[in-house]
């Protein structure tokens, strides 16, 4: 199917940025300084005016609505969705990346690729790891867990009247542990050809069932802030926490060297440890009144300006630069737990879902994990139902 007139950059008459200007959207980052930095980047753009809109709240829903109805934003950050591509709501950016393609790991580019074409320029790579308090584990005679069962046992043994053993989110891990549990069993969301569900296997139900076992261990629920914030770990509410690499500066400032990080452990000898990766990328709205200008801005900021890219990734909280050459220049990532996290990412990284893993499949999986973890539902029956939903979505996408 060819691009519509709107996708080729014509003005649809629905309104947009002022002539000669572009509007760029970001979700509301939690780290101090990011908002000011991206405003500064836009102000430095030499080829036109770019205004930045910061979007607190449900950013994903706002983007979906904007792509359906509006010529703004011209440029926005998001994770690529296959339905946006099939509905010609975003434009391919292979020509924007150009010769810099070889500097981006293929696994990172896969986060933004549909049907062999690139629809976003990765800005930075996010990953999550298991933070643990060294002194707490040493005092309890607990070694850093290497298997899921060891993680469950450690959570129990570290539990006390004043501090729980583990925090994986106020939903008990439903929102963040689906991928790590699959990978712990040697499975994945989809098969390598992206045409079939990757966990139509009895081991998936075994892995998902571990979420209920975690719930019966020393699991913290009802923390003042959720898993993406390190305050529960810093304040001693839990001896271990699953959270983002971005929190290492805050944790180090509070705890010094009394913490380490680990990948999510393997289920057994048939599985493997893992860290999830995902990358927000800069995308171009196909309804933009000036697609060419929007692409030029994306090229300037996310391909040409490596200084801005390095600062964006490491100056406000730790993220992995999206480009191999910049990881080597990131002094902040060379020592301590940050260096360990970089090594784990190189050795054990897995893509969270990917563009072909649809929101319908994701909702089915989240609902199933909630029933398993919080309501005692049968993991086998729940997993079978998710596979059915995922297979139907893949059939719809592939025809």
Residue, then its C-alpha position, 0 to 999 in steps of 0.5 A: x500500500x502506498x503512502x497517502x497524500x498526508x503521509x507524503x507531507x501535504x497539509x491536511x487542513x487539520x491545523x499544525x505548527x506555524x509555517x516554518x516551525x515544528x512541534x516536538x513532544x516528549x513524555x514527562x521524564x522523572x529525572x531533573x534537568x531533562x526538560x530543560x535540556x531538550x528545550x535547549x536542544x530545540x533552541x539550538x536548531x539552526x534551520x528553523x523554530x522548534x517548540x517542545x511540549x512536555x506531556x505529563x500523564x497518559x502519554x501513550x494514549x495522547x500520542x495515539x489520539x494525535x496520530x489519528x486526528x492531528x498534524x501535530x506533533x511533527x516529531x515525537x518520541x515513542x516505541x514503534x507500533x505496527x498498527x501505526x505503520x500499517x495505517x500510514x501514521x508514521x514515516x520510514x526514516x532509513x534515509x535519516x539514519x544513513x551511514x550511521x546505521x552501523x553504529x546502532x546495534x541491530x537489537x536496538x534498531x529492531x525496536x523500531x523496525x517493521x517489515x524491514x523499514x526503520x520508523x524511529x531513530x533510537x534516542x537512548x536504551x533503557x534497561x532494568x536490573x535487580x538492585x540489592x543491598x550488600x550489607x542486608x544480604x551479608x547479614x542474613x547469609x544470603x548470596x545474590x540470587x542466580x535462579x528464580x527459586x533463589x530469588x524467592x528464597x532470598x525474599x523470604x529470608x530477608x523479610x523482617x518486621x521493618x523491611x520486606x525482602x523484595x519490591x517489584x512494583x505495587x502490582x506484585x511484578x505484573x507490569x514488569x516481570x513478564x519478559x524476564x520470566x519468559x526469558x528465564x525459561x529460555x522463551x520469548x514473546x514471539x518466535x524469531x520470524x515474528x509470525x508466531x507466539x514464542x511461549x506456546x510451551x509448558x515452561x511458560x506456565x511454570x515461569x509465570x507461576x513463579x509470580x504467585x510464589x513471589x507474592x507469597x514471599x517477602x514481597x513489598x506492596x503498597x510502597x509510596x512510589x512504584x517500581x520505577x522510583x528507587x525510594x523504597x530501596x533507598x529508604x530501606x523498605x526492601x532489601x532488593x528492588x527491580x528498577x531501572x538503570x537510570x536510578x543508579x546515581x540516586x542510589x549511589x548518592x544515598x547508599x554509597x557502595x552498599x549496593x550491587x545490581x544483577x540481571x533477572x535470574x534464570x529459571x533453571x539450567x535450560x533458561x538464562x539470566x536476562x535484562x530487558x531493553x527498550x528504546x524510545x525513538x524519535x518518530x515523524x507524524x505522517x500528517x505533519x505539514x512538513x515531513x521533510x523539515x521534521x526529518x531534517x530536525x530528527x537527523x540533526x538531533x539524533x544522528x548528527x549531534x552526538x554531544x546532545x545524544x550522550x548528555x541525554x543518555x547519561x547526564x540526568x540518570x543513567x541510560x545506555x546511549x543508543x550508539x556503540x561509539x557513545x557507550x565507550x565515551x560515557x565515563x559514568x558507565x565505566x565503573x561500579x554497578x553501572x559498568x556491571x549493568x552495561x556488561x549484563x546488557x551486552x551479555x543478556x539483553x532481550x527486547x521487550x515485545x517489539x513492534x509486532x507485540x500488539x497492545x491487545x496481546x500485551x493487555x491479555x498477558x498483563x491480565x493473565x499475570x494479574x489473575x495468576x499472581x493476585x487471584x490464584x488462577x491456573x497458570x496453564x489455562x491463563x497462558x493458553x488463553x494469552x497464546x490464543x490472543x497473541x496468535x489471533x493478533x499475529x494472524x491479523x497482522x500477517x494475513 
